[in-house]
Amino acid sequence: MTATDLRHAIRGTTAAEIARSIRSSIEEGILSPGQSLPPVRDLAAALGVNRNTVVAAYRQLGQAALVVSRGRGGTRVADRAPVAQEGFAPDTVLRDVGTGNPDPALIPDLAPALGRIASRPVLYGEPVVDAELAAWAGAWFAPDVLADEMRITVTNGAVDALERLLAQALTRDDAVALEDPCFLSALHTVRVGGYRPIPVPVDDEGMTVAGLSVALHAGARAVVCTPRAQNPTGAGMTAERAEALRSVLAQHPYVLVVEDDHYSLLSRRPYLSLIPAGHRRWALVRSVSKFLGPDMCLALAATDPDTAERLATRLSPGTTWVSHLLQRLALAQLTEPGARATIDKAAEHYAARNARVAAFLRDAGLDATARDGLNLWVDTGASSRAVSEQLMRRGWLARTGDEFSLRTDAPSTHLRLTVHDLDDADAQALARDLSAAAHAAALTEG
């Protein structure tokens, strides 16, 4: 179909009608993945509508992941390829260094606790949060919360917490400030929810002050930030950066601020908050998946009382509450000395191995620094996709920086590597192969 035919095939005078017309064309196969949509100006003229109407239609389609905007490259029908997810790559024969997984050997054994937690059944109408877990969590959060009041809510993991927090505060098309590069699940949650992500650049100290200011002035109604062990970069806020971010947010007391402290007990850095004292809408979320295992789908959220009340309406007993068996099991692990010793051992292991592998990478001429978290964020100096392809030829599978980026106009040069399970020999082999892959990719680009 030519551009002229396409303009004539699209119908409607409102944004919703235009979006439905284009969506039907995609579903019927008239428009194929990668095909360009008419420029906004041309389609507005053909339909006799305001340009903003077409912009709104394209935005609706983008929120539904049906089209992607390429800036000056125009708007194209989205590829139906599956979106990137954390975890092992299925059916690969390559050595996978992109999983983002903890070491299963360093996850506490559940067996000793299982027999102690099933004391009695829990019935409809009972509190959705286990009282003992709530008390323990309150003591854990208290030193890190600047607010006079807080409430504890339990959710099915950090992603569930984020989805519920955004849903109770926002409506479709509301803007959310996200770190760029961004944690995959946070990015997907925002897009699937129909919200508009606004990228805030991340440097060695985390979310930048200038970037947050721009996002707030652009109308962001929520901010999602990782104060330490930022995924994928490993960045952590300094006291100076945290204070500067609080100063910016103090001017916007009703913007929802969500801190994802996913690495908490494993982090080697102090917790520093960007939530100002007296802020009206906030949440500090700590999941247990990194140290108790991904299958322990539980997160604790400390929030202001109003946000807690809103969350409670979405966690009614018998439908969306978190199993008390799971809550008791998590509490048993979090308070059992042997389990806590295993968690401390895991923290030391991840930090030590990342530092060791980063040194091998630097010796091979690569820009690698072990910050905080499970992964390394490595600047290859060339297109991450090209480097990844070259690395696959040498037997390795890595995560490209493009998967974590909110931008489409500037290809990433970074790879995210999960390397804590590599011994020295394998780590040195990876360093040699990655250096060769980066060199080959640079020559190809040149």
C-alpha positions as CSV (number, residue, x, y, z in Angstrom):
1,M,0.0,0.0,0.0
2,T,1.4,3.4,-1.0
3,A,1.5,6.3,1.3
4,T,-1.3,7.9,-0.6
5,D,-3.5,4.8,-0.4
6,L,-2.7,4.6,3.3
7,R,-3.8,8.1,4.0
8,H,-7.1,7.4,2.2
9,A,-7.6,4.1,4.1
10,I,-7.4,5.7,7.5
11,R,-10.7,7.1,8.7
12,G,-12.0,9.2,11.6
13,T,-12.4,12.8,12.9
14,T,-11.4,12.1,16.6
15,A,-8.3,10.7,18.1
16,A,-10.2,7.5,19.2
17,E,-11.7,7.0,15.7
18,I,-8.4,7.4,14.0
19,A,-6.6,5.1,16.4
20,R,-9.3,2.4,15.9
21,S,-9.0,2.7,12.1
22,I,-5.3,2.2,12.2
23,R,-5.6,-0.6,14.8
24,S,-8.0,-2.4,12.5
25,S,-5.6,-2.1,9.6
26,I,-2.9,-3.6,11.8
27,E,-5.1,-6.5,13.0
28,E,-6.2,-7.2,9.4
29,G,-2.7,-7.3,8.1
30,I,-3.1,-4.3,5.9
31,L,-0.3,-2.6,7.9
32,S,2.7,-4.8,8.6
33,P,5.4,-4.6,11.3
34,G,7.9,-1.9,10.5
35,Q,5.6,0.0,8.0
36,S,5.6,3.7,8.3
37,L,2.4,5.6,9.2
38,P,1.7,8.9,7.4
39,P,3.4,12.0,8.8
40,V,1.2,13.8,11.3
41,R,0.8,16.9,9.0
42,D,-0.1,14.8,6.0
43,L,-2.7,12.7,7.7
44,A,-4.3,15.7,9.5
45,A,-4.6,17.4,6.1
46,A,-6.1,14.3,4.5
47,L,-8.7,13.9,7.3
48,G,-9.4,17.6,7.8
49,V,-8.5,17.5,11.5
50,N,-6.1,19.4,13.7
51,R,-2.6,18.0,13.9
52,N,-3.0,17.5,17.7
53,T,-5.8,15.0,17.0
54,V,-3.5,12.8,14.9
55,V,-0.7,13.2,17.6
56,A,-3.2,12.0,20.2
57,A,-4.2,9.0,18.0
58,Y,-0.6,8.0,17.5
59,R,0.0,8.4,21.2
60,Q,-2.9,6.0,22.0
61,L,-1.5,3.5,19.7
62,G,1.9,3.8,21.2
63,Q,0.6,3.2,24.7
64,A,-1.0,0.0,23.4
65,A,2.4,-1.0,22.0
66,L,1.0,-1.1,18.5
67,V,3.3,1.6,17.1
68,V,6.6,3.1,18.0
69,S,7.8,6.6,17.5
70,R,11.3,7.2,16.0
71,G,11.4,10.9,16.4
72,R,12.3,12.4,13.1
73,G,12.2,8.9,11.6
74,G,8.4,9.0,12.0
75,T,6.0,6.5,13.5
76,R,6.0,2.9,12.5
77,V,4.0,-0.2,13.2
78,A,5.6,-2.1,16.1
79,D,7.4,-5.3,15.6
80,R,5.5,-8.3,17.2
81,A,8.7,-9.7,18.6
82,P,8.4,-10.5,22.3
83,V,9.6,-7.8,24.7
84,A,12.7,-8.4,26.7
85,Q,12.3,-10.1,30.1
86,E,14.6,-10.9,33.0
87,G,15.8,-14.5,33.4
88,F,17.5,-17.2,31.4
89,A,17.2,-17.2,27.7
90,P,15.2,-20.3,26.6
91,D,16.7,-22.9,24.3
92,T,20.1,-21.3,23.9
93,V,23.4,-23.2,23.6
94,L,25.4,-20.1,24.5
95,R,26.9,-19.3,27.9
96,D,24.2,-16.9,29.3
97,V,25.7,-13.9,31.1
98,G,22.5,-11.8,30.8
99,T,20.2,-13.6,33.3
100,G,20.1,-11.1,36.2
101,N,19.5,-14.1,38.5
102,P,20.9,-14.6,42.0
103,D,23.1,-17.7,42.7
104,P,20.7,-20.5,43.8
105,A,23.4,-21.9,46.0
106,L,23.3,-18.7,48.0
107,I,19.6,-18.6,48.6
108,P,18.6,-19.8,52.1
109,D,17.2,-23.3,52.4
110,L,13.4,-23.1,53.0
111,A,13.1,-26.6,54.5
112,P,13.8,-25.8,58.2
113,A,11.1,-23.1,58.2
114,L,8.4,-24.8,56.3
115,G,7.2,-27.0,59.1
116,R,6.9,-24.1,61.5
117,I,4.8,-21.7,59.5
118,A,1.5,-23.6,59.0
119,S,0.2,-23.0,62.5
120,R,-3.5,-22.4,61.5
121,P,-5.6,-21.6,58.5
122,V,-6.4,-18.0,57.6
123,L,-10.0,-17.1,56.8
124,Y,-11.9,-14.5,54.9
125,G,-12.1,-11.2,56.7
126,E,-8.9,-11.4,58.6
127,P,-6.2,-8.8,58.1
128,V,-4.4,-9.1,54.8
129,V,-1.0,-8.5,56.4
130,D,0.5,-10.9,58.9
131,A,0.8,-9.0,62.2
132,E,4.3,-10.4,63.1
133,L,5.6,-9.6,59.6
134,A,4.1,-6.1,59.8
135,A,5.8,-5.5,63.1
136,W,9.2,-6.7,61.8
137,A,8.9,-4.6,58.6
138,G,7.9,-1.5,60.6
139,A,11.1,-1.8,62.6
140,W,13.1,-2.4,59.4
141,F,11.7,0.6,57.6
142,A,11.6,3.0,60.5
143,P,15.2,4.3,60.4
144,D,14.9,5.0,56.7
145,V,11.5,6.8,56.6
146,L,11.4,10.6,57.2
147,A,7.6,10.8,57.4
148,D,5.8,11.1,60.8
149,E,3.4,8.2,59.8
150,M,3.8,5.1,57.7
151,R,1.8,2.0,56.9
152,I,3.0,-1.4,55.8
153,T,1.5,-3.2,52.8
154,V,2.4,-6.6,51.4
155,T,2.3,-7.3,47.7
156,N,3.2,-10.1,45.3
157,G,6.6,-8.8,44.6
158,A,8.0,-5.4,43.6
159,V,6.5,-5.3,40.1
160,D,3.0,-6.0,41.6
161,A,3.6,-3.2,44.1
162,L,4.6,-0.8,41.4
163,E,1.6,-1.7,39.2
164,R,-0.8,-1.1,42.2
165,L,0.9,2.1,43.3
166,L,0.6,3.6,39.8
167,A,-2.9,2.4,39.3
168,Q,-4.2,3.9,42.5
169,A,-2.6,7.3,41.7
170,L,-2.7,7.7,37.9
171,T,-5.0,7.6,34.9
172,R,-4.1,6.6,31.3
173,D,-1.7,9.0,29.6
174,D,-0.4,10.4,32.9
175,A,3.4,10.9,32.7
176,V,5.8,8.9,34.9
177,A,9.5,9.8,35.3
178,L,11.6,6.7,34.9
179,E,15.4,6.2,35.1
180,D,17.1,5.9,31.8
181,P,18.4,3.2,31.4
182,C,15.6,1.6,33.2
183,F,14.7,-1.7,35.0
184,L,12.9,-3.9,32.4
185,S,9.9,-4.7,34.6
186,A,9.3,-1.0,35.5
187,L,9.4,0.0,31.9
188,H,6.9,-2.7,30.9
189,T,4.6,-1.9,33.8
190,V,4.4,1.8,32.8
191,R,3.8,1.0,29.1
192,V,1.2,-1.7,29.7
193,G,-0.6,0.6,32.2
194,G,-1.0,3.2,29.4
195,Y,1.2,5.8,31.1
196,R,3.7,8.0,29.4
197,P,7.3,7.3,30.4
198,I,9.6,10.4,30.6
199,P,13.3,9.4,30.7
200,V,15.5,10.8,33.4
201,P,19.2,10.2,32.7
202,V,21.2,8.2,35.2
203,D,24.8,8.8,36.0
204,D,27.2,7.3,38.5
205,E,25.2,8.9,41.4
206,G,21.8,7.7,40.1
207,M,18.9,9.8,38.8
208,T,20.2,13.3,37.7
209,V,18.8,16.5,39.2
210,A,18.4,18.2,35.9
211,G,16.6,15.3,34.4
212,L,14.2,15.0,37.2
213,S,13.5,18.8,37.0
214,V,12.7,18.5,33.3
215,A,10.4,15.5,33.9
216,L,8.5,17.3,36.6
217,H,8.1,20.5,34.5
218,A,6.8,18.2,31.7
219,G,4.0,17.1,34.0
220,A,5.2,13.8,35.6
221,R,2.7,12.7,38.2
222,A,4.9,9.9,39.5
223,V,8.6,9.3,39.9
224,V,10.1,5.8,40.1
225,C,13.7,5.7,41.4
226,T,16.2,3.1,42.5
227,P,18.3,4.7,45.3
228,R,21.0,2.0,45.2
229,A,22.1,-0.9,43.0
230,Q,20.2,0.7,40.1
231,N,19.4,-1.9,37.5
232,P,21.1,-2.1,35.0
233,T,23.9,0.4,35.9
234,G,24.6,-0.5,39.5
235,A,24.6,3.3,40.4
236,G,23.8,4.5,43.9
237,M,22.9,7.9,45.2
238,T,25.3,10.0,47.2
239,A,24.2,12.1,50.1
240,E,24.7,15.2,48.0
241,R,22.6,13.9,45.1
242,A,19.8,12.7,47.4
243,E,19.6,16.1,49.1
244,A,19.5,17.9,45.7
245,L,16.7,15.5,44.4
246,R,14.7,16.1,47.6
247,S,15.0,19.9,47.1
248,V,13.4,19.5,43.6
249,L,10.7,17.1,44.8
250,A,9.8,19.4,47.7
251,Q,8.2,21.7,45.2
252,H,5.9,18.9,44.1
253,P,4.5,17.4,47.3
254,Y,1.6,15.5,45.6
255,V,3.7,13.8,42.9
256,L,3.9,10.1,43.8
257,V,7.5,9.0,44.6
258,V,8.2,5.3,44.5
259,E,11.6,4.1,45.6
260,D,12.5,0.5,44.6
261,D,15.1,-0.7,47.1
262,H,15.2,-4.1,45.5
263,Y,18.7,-5.0,46.6
264,S,18.3,-3.8,50.3
265,L,19.9,-6.6,52.4
266,L,22.5,-7.4,49.8
267,S,23.7,-3.9,49.2
268,R,27.1,-2.7,50.3
269,R,25.9,0.9,50.2
270,P,23.8,2.9,52.7
271,Y,20.2,3.6,51.9
272,L,19.6,7.2,51.0
273,S,16.2,8.5,50.2
274,L,15.1,11.2,47.7
275,I,11.6,11.4,49.4
276,P,11.4,14.8,51.2
277,A,10.2,15.1,54.7
278,G,6.5,15.8,54.8
279,H,6.0,14.6,51.2
280,R,2.3,13.7,50.7
281,R,2.5,10.7,48.4
282,W,5.3,8.2,48.6
283,A,6.3,4.5,48.8
284,L,9.4,2.6,49.7
285,V,9.3,-0.9,48.3
286,R,11.6,-3.7,49.3
287,S,11.2,-7.1,47.7
288,V,12.8,-10.4,48.8
289,S,13.5,-12.0,45.5
290,K,17.2,-11.1,45.2
291,F,18.1,-12.8,48.5
292,L,15.2,-15.3,49.2
293,G,14.8,-16.2,45.6
294,P,12.6,-15.1,42.6
295,D,9.9,-17.6,43.5
296,M,9.3,-15.9,46.8
297,C,7.0,-13.4,45.2
298,L,6.7,-11.0,48.1
299,A,7.5,-7.3,48.6
300,L,7.0,-5.0,51.6
301,A,5.8,-1.4,50.9
302,A,6.1,1.4,53.4
303,T,3.8,4.2,52.4
304,D,2.0,7.3,53.6
305,P,-1.4,6.5,55.2
306,D,-3.5,7.7,52.3
307,T,-1.6,5.6,49.7
308,A,-1.9,2.6,52.1
309,E,-5.7,3.0,52.2
310,R,-5.8,3.2,48.4
311,L,-3.7,0.0,48.1
312,A,-5.9,-1.8,50.6
313,T,-8.9,-1.4,48.3
314,R,-6.9,-3.4,45.7
315,L,-5.8,-6.1,48.1
316,S,-9.2,-7.5,49.3
317,P,-9.1,-10.9,51.1
318,G,-9.8,-13.9,48.9
319,T,-8.9,-12.2,45.6
320,T,-5.6,-10.4,45.5
321,W,-4.0,-10.7,48.9
322,V,-0.7,-12.3,49.5
323,S,-0.8,-15.8,51.1
324,H,-0.2,-15.7,54.8
325,L,1.9,-18.9,54.4
326,L,4.2,-17.0,52.1
327,Q,4.3,-14.0,54.5
328,R,5.2,-16.3,57.4
329,L,7.8,-18.1,55.4
330,A,9.4,-14.8,54.4
331,L,9.4,-13.7,58.1
332,A,11.0,-17.0,59.2
333,Q,13.8,-16.6,56.7
334,L,14.3,-12.9,57.5
335,T,14.6,-13.5,61.2
336,E,16.4,-16.9,61.3
337,P,20.2,-16.4,62.0
338,G,21.3,-19.1,59.6
339,A,19.3,-17.6,56.7
340,R,20.6,-14.2,57.5
341,A,24.2,-15.5,57.5
342,T,23.5,-17.0,54.0
343,I,22.2,-13.6,52.8
344,D,25.3,-11.9,54.2
345,K,27.5,-14.5,52.4
346,A,25.7,-13.9,49.2
347,A,26.2,-10.1,49.5
348,E,30.0,-10.6,49.9
349,H,30.1,-13.0,47.1
350,Y,28.3,-10.8,44.5
351,A,30.5,-7.8,45.4
352,A,33.7,-9.7,45.3
353,R,33.1,-11.6,42.1
354,N,31.8,-8.4,40.3
355,A,34.9,-6.6,41.4
356,R,37.2,-9.4,40.2
357,V,35.5,-9.7,36.8
358,A,35.5,-5.9,36.3
359,A,39.3,-6.0,36.9
360,F,39.7,-8.6,34.2
361,L,37.6,-6.6,31.8
362,R,39.6,-3.4,32.5
363,D,42.8,-5.4,31.9
364,A,41.3,-6.3,28.5
365,G,40.8,-2.6,27.7
366,L,37.1,-2.3,28.5
367,D,35.4,0.4,30.6
368,A,34.0,-1.7,33.5
369,T,33.4,-0.6,37.1
370,A,31.9,-2.8,39.8
371,R,29.3,-0.7,41.5
372,D,26.4,-2.3,43.4
373,G,24.0,-5.1,42.5
374,L,24.0,-8.4,40.8
375,N,25.3,-7.2,37.4
376,L,28.1,-5.3,35.6
377,W,27.3,-2.4,33.3
378,V,30.1,-2.4,30.6
379,D,30.7,0.3,28.0
380,T,32.0,-1.4,24.9
381,G,32.6,1.7,22.9
382,A,30.6,0.4,20.0
383,S,26.9,-0.4,19.3
384,S,25.8,-2.9,21.9
385,R,23.7,-4.8,19.4
386,A,26.8,-5.2,17.1
387,V,29.0,-6.2,20.0
388,S,26.4,-8.7,21.2
389,E,26.2,-10.3,17.8
390,Q,30.0,-10.6,17.7
391,L,30.0,-12.0,21.3
392,M,27.4,-14.6,20.3
393,R,29.8,-15.9,17.6
394,R,32.3,-16.5,20.4
395,G,29.8,-18.4,22.6
396,W,28.3,-15.8,24.9
397,L,24.8,-14.3,25.3
398,A,24.6,-10.9,26.9
399,R,21.9,-8.2,27.5
400,T,22.2,-5.1,25.2
401,G,21.8,-1.7,26.7
402,D,19.1,-0.9,24.1
403,E,16.8,-3.3,26.0
404,F,16.9,-1.0,29.0
405,S,16.7,2.3,27.2
406,L,13.7,4.6,26.8
407,R,15.4,6.4,23.9
408,T,15.2,5.3,20.4
409,D,17.4,7.9,18.8
410,A,20.8,6.9,20.3
411,P,21.8,3.3,20.2
412,S,23.4,2.1,23.5
413,T,27.1,1.1,23.7
414,H,26.6,-0.8,27.0
415,L,26.1,-4.5,27.9
416,R,24.7,-5.7,31.1
417,L,26.5,-8.8,32.3
418,T,25.6,-11.2,35.1
419,V,29.0,-12.7,36.0
420,H,29.0,-13.7,39.7
421,D,28.9,-17.4,38.8
422,L,32.0,-17.3,36.6
423,D,35.3,-18.6,37.9
424,D,38.5,-16.8,37.1
425,A,39.3,-18.8,34.0
426,D,35.8,-18.2,32.5
427,A,35.9,-14.6,33.5
428,Q,39.2,-14.1,31.7
429,A,37.9,-15.9,28.6
430,L,34.8,-13.6,28.7
431,A,37.0,-10.5,28.9
432,R,39.1,-11.6,26.0
433,D,36.1,-12.4,23.9
434,L,34.3,-9.2,24.7
435,S,37.3,-7.1,23.9
436,A,37.6,-8.9,20.5
437,A,33.9,-8.5,19.9
438,A,34.0,-4.8,20.7
439,H,36.9,-4.3,18.4
440,A,35.2,-6.2,15.6
441,A,32.0,-4.3,16.0
442,A,33.9,-1.0,15.9
443,L,35.6,-1.9,12.7
444,T,32.3,-2.9,11.1
445,E,30.8,0.4,12.1
446,G,33.7,2.4,10.9
